[in-house]
Amino acid sequence: MTPKRLNTPIFVFEDYVDYLREWYLYAKRFGLTQKNFLKKAKINSAAFLSDVISRRKKIGKRNINGFITALELKKDEKEYFRLLVEKELCKDPKQKISIIEKLAELRKKNLSSCLENRTMEYFASWRYPVIREFIVCKGEISSPKEIVKSLINLKLSTLEVKQALSKLIKWGLIEYDSNKNVYRAVNTAALSYQDMPHPVVNDVKRTLIEASIHAMEEMPKHERHVSMTIKGISKQTYDSLSNKIDALRKEFLEIQEQPQNVDKIISLNIQLFPIMKINRSNEERAGD
């Protein structure tokens, strides 16, 4: 089965391993196996993809084209992936600077956003906002395993949490206190998806929708509030409901609670979208 393309643009990633991990996690949902991927990439090594994703091995220059083919990258995506790999392989400082500059040019060309690249990558995966919010509310945590054990309806391995913590430290959103051996939040101000291009957050939305289905199946009703209904409405009613949803989202974001009183991390995920259209004849319109 051919996997659907990951909607998060490759241009938001600074590391090809991070991109491969997100791409493969998504593609596996559509039946892609590591064996199929490597066959398409024409690489005769049964565990090469998992070795690259776990950083046990690097992609060599001879395998770049195979990965580009298997990932189905197009136009500037090809060049961007190639440069990401070359950046990791490069030993010459001057040449590495040149590669970084080319990557920046491709980002600027392909991402219609004035936000910093790290902000886009932060919102490209659900794990960064969720882990950061958990640390903000807890005050501090002593181990990645604490996060793994606390997840409900979503899953991460200890390694994936460690990698996410490293990114959050790099972005200045959390810090690690080596004296106390704890992670704590540095900047606790709320960050919003509002200014993110849709392709950046589409896969996050899909993941959270899947998590809501899991919550309906696994959790008692009093512990979750997930519901659905279908109804025909007019454009005027749709606009009115949309305004109410916007107001609810604003109210949700503006909630002020003491971190020590928080006992859950919640996802507010409301959808209002058309599933059918009704075409009326002139006679029907005249009778309305």
Sequence and secondary structure as in RCSB ss.txt:
>XXXX:A:sequence
MTPKRLNTPIFVFEDYVDYLREWYLYAKRFGLTQKNFLKKAKINSAAFLSDVISRRKKIGKRNINGFITALELKK
DEKEYFRLLVEKELCKDPKQKISIIEKLAELRKKNLSSCLENRTMEYFASWRYPVIREFIVCKGEISSPKEIVKS
LINLKLSTLEVKQALSKLIKWGLIEYDSNKNVYRAVNTAALSYQDMPHPVVNDVKRTLIEASIHAMEEMPKHERH
VSMTIKGISKQTYDSLSNKIDALRKEFLEIQEQPQNVDKIISLNIQLFPIMKINRSNEERAGD
>XXXX:A:secstr
      SS GGG S HHHHHHHHHHHHGGGT  HHHHHHHHT   TTHHHHHHTTSS   GGGHHHHHHHHT  H
HHHHHHHHHHHHHH   HHHHHHHHHHHHHHHHHH    S HHHHHHHHSTHHHHHHHHHHHHSEES HHHHHHH
 SS    HHHHHHHHHHHHHTTSEEEETTTTEEEES      STTS HHHHHHHHHHHHHHHHHHHHHS GGG  
         HHHHHHHHHHHHHHHHHHHT    GGG             S      HHHHHH 
